[in-house]
Amino acid sequence: MTMTTVVTRPWQAFADTVAARTPASRDRALDAYRALATLGVVTGHWLVGALVAQPDGTLRIASPLRDLGALAPASWVLQMLGLFFLVGGHAAVSSLARSAERGEPYGTWLRRRFARLARPVLAATALSAGCLAVLGAVGVPEGTLRTWVVLLVQPFWFVAVYAVLTVLTRYAVAADRRWRGWAVLPLLAVVAATDLARYGPWSDAVPGWVGLVNLVPGWLFAYQLGVSWGRGTFSAASLGSKGASQGRFGRWAGWLLLVGGATLFAVLLVVFHYPASMVGVPGAARSNAHPPSLLVPALAAFQSGAALLLHGPVTRLMRRPGLWAGVAAVNLAAMTIFCWHQVPMVLVSLAGKSAIGAVPGLTTSPDQLSWVLARVAWLPVMAAVLVAVVAATRRFEAPLGLRAPLPRVGAAVVTAAAVGFFVSLY
């Protein structure tokens, strides 16, 4: 028996099982978009994050974007949170509709959604606390442990924002019911007004915290589009157009979002000189991501338009059993992947430093194009470590349930508090 047979037979069996268990009504394109967004975020963080070995033996965070600004356009492709929020809004409104059909109150639906978000976060923080204690005991420098903590906690802002948007689902539905797809315009206006205040002629008199106003509307933009899509707003039927085909308005809306988003994006870059990078750059005076600038909804509009226009072709592509099985596997562990995806970078860099020292693409300074090429070669290794980490940690994400025993809930809360305290020490 060849090695290829050993590998392909279990995968073929998994693909057949996934295909057999997938309902015919499943929108596979949405799952493909979610998987693409998840892997885009992972790949982006692995490419723009470097752990440079210091003279004292610690690993410190650096970014190739600081010295290699020409790589900024790569962030336009890899920053897919707009696509993730689009799919999230679509999935949320569909789930809410099913919950309402069962007669469940809104609070019950929210608790279920929050449980799905919280379990991977609790597992990641609790298990990381144990790993950090072990690594500290065997002599790993405190600075490296601090780097682990920062990289672990860094993506959790997304979970918090996603939780807030989930709470707002009912209001997003109401907004779509009243204004349909145009419900995103007030959100766009708020972000534009905030950007004008903090970057316009009066910016010197505007306090820095004003940018935080953009946190909700900046990310709600794509989520609202997803809610509208999930409610059927982007279809001819929703407009009462009897003679039009079902998908005509969807294509029109898709092109409007695609062209409008690309145009706004270009104007902001060329005319108003927004930073080119969609992720934060160490030492930069401005950031498009934290909090989101107008460039974020512009890119989200482009991504959403592309998702609408490509929905049919992607749906047909997902009929291939092997490809669909891969997408399903990523979706089954999407939150686990998101919570743990920075840790393999630490583990691989730590192993490389311990075994070799200065490793190109891992622990050397990311100030040359050669570092980027070397880092690309390391991506498969990080991916393999991530698969192993996800496989090992998923079992610790046991559901608490809506009526979990009080001791179990208490243990989860105490664990979270203890980890929060532990993180504060670093």
C-alpha positions, 0 to 999 in steps of 0.5 A, a space after each residue: 500500500 502506497 503512502 498516497 493510498 494511506 492518506 487519500 482513503 481516510 480523506 475520501 471516507 471523510 469527504 463521503 461522510 460530509 457529503 452524505 450529512 450535508 442537507 440539500 438546503 445548505 448554502 455551501 457558498 456561505 461556508 466557503 466564504 467563511 472558510 476563506 475569511 478564516 484562512 485569510 486572517 490566519 495567513 495574514 497574521 503569519 505573514 505580517 507578524 514576526 518574532 525576532 530573537 533579542 540579545 537577552 534570548 526573548 522573542 519580540 513582536 515585529 512586522 515586515 510592514 514597518 520596513 517593507 511598505 510595498 507589501 501593504 497591498 497584500 493586506 487588501 487581499 488577506 484582511 477578510 474580516 468584512 467577508 467574515 462579518 457578512 457571512 456572520 450577519 447572514 447566518 445570524 438572521 437565518 438562525 434567529 428566524 429558525 429560533 423564532 419558529 420554535 417559539 424561543 425568546 430572543 434572550 435564549 437565542 443570544 445565550 446559545 450564540 454566546 456559548 458558541 463564541 465563549 467555549 473556544 475562548 475559555 478553552 484557549 485561555 485556560 490551556 494557554 495558562 497551563 502551557 505558560 506555567 510549564 514553559 516558565 518552569 523549564 526556563 523559557 524567558 519571561 519576555 517570550 511568555 509575554 509575547 505568547 500572551 499578547 498574540 493569544 489575546 490580540 484576536 479576542 477583540 474580534 470575538 468581543 465585537 462579534 458578540 456586540 453585533 450579535 446583540 444588535 441582530 434584532 435591530 439590524 433586522 428592523 433596519 433592513 425591514 425599514 430601509 432594506 439594503 440602504 440601511 448601511 448608509 447611516 453606518 457609513 455616514 457615522 464612520 465618515 463623520 468620525 474620520 473627518 473629525 479625527 483627521 480633518 482640519 480640526 483634528 488637533 482639537 479632537 481627543 483620541 478616544 473619538 475614533 472609538 465611535 467607529 468600532 460598532 458602525 465600522 464593523 456593523 456595515 458588513 454585518 448589516 449587509 449580511 442580515 439584508 442578504 439573509 432576509 432576501 433583500 438582494 432579490 427581485 422578489 423582495 422588491 415586488 418585481 414580478 417580471 424580473 428574474 430572482 437574481 437580477 437585483 442581487 447582481 445589480 446590488 453586487 456590482 454597486 457594492 463592488 464598484 462603489 467599494 473599490 472607488 471609495 477605497 481608491 479615493 481614500 488612498 489617492 486623494 485623502 492619503 489614508 494609510 495603505 495597510 489594512 492592518 496596524 503597522 508598528 510606529 505608524 501614526 494612523 491605523 485603518 484597523 484599530 479603530 476602523 477607518 472608512 477604508 474598512 467599510 470600503 473594502 467590506 463593500 467590495 468583498 460583499 459585492 464580490 460575494 454576491 456576484 460569485 455566489 452561483 459559481 462558488 455554489 457549483 464549485 462546492 459540489 466537488 466532494 473533496 473541496 467541500 469536505 475541506 471547507 466543512 472541516 474549516 467551518 467545524 473548527 473556525 472559532 478554534 482556529 481563530 483563537 489558536 492561530 497565533 500560537 503555532 507561530 510562537 511554537 515554531 519560532 521558539 523551536 527554531 530559536 532553541 535548535 538553531 538560533 537565528 532562523 531566516 523567516 522565523 527569528 531574524 528581523 523582517 526588514 528584507 524581501 528574503 525574510 518574506 520568501 523564507 516566511 512563505 516556506 515556513 507557512 506549511 510547518 505552521 499550518 501543520 502545527 495549527 492542525 495538531 493544536 486544533 485537534 488536541 484542544 477541540 475536546 476541551 470545548 465541551 458545551 456548557 449548555 443553557 442549563 449547565 450545573 452551577 459548579 460547571 458554570 462557576 468553574 468556567 467563570 473562575 478559570 476565565 478570571 484566573 487567566 485574566 489575572 495571569 495575563 495581567 501579570 505579563 
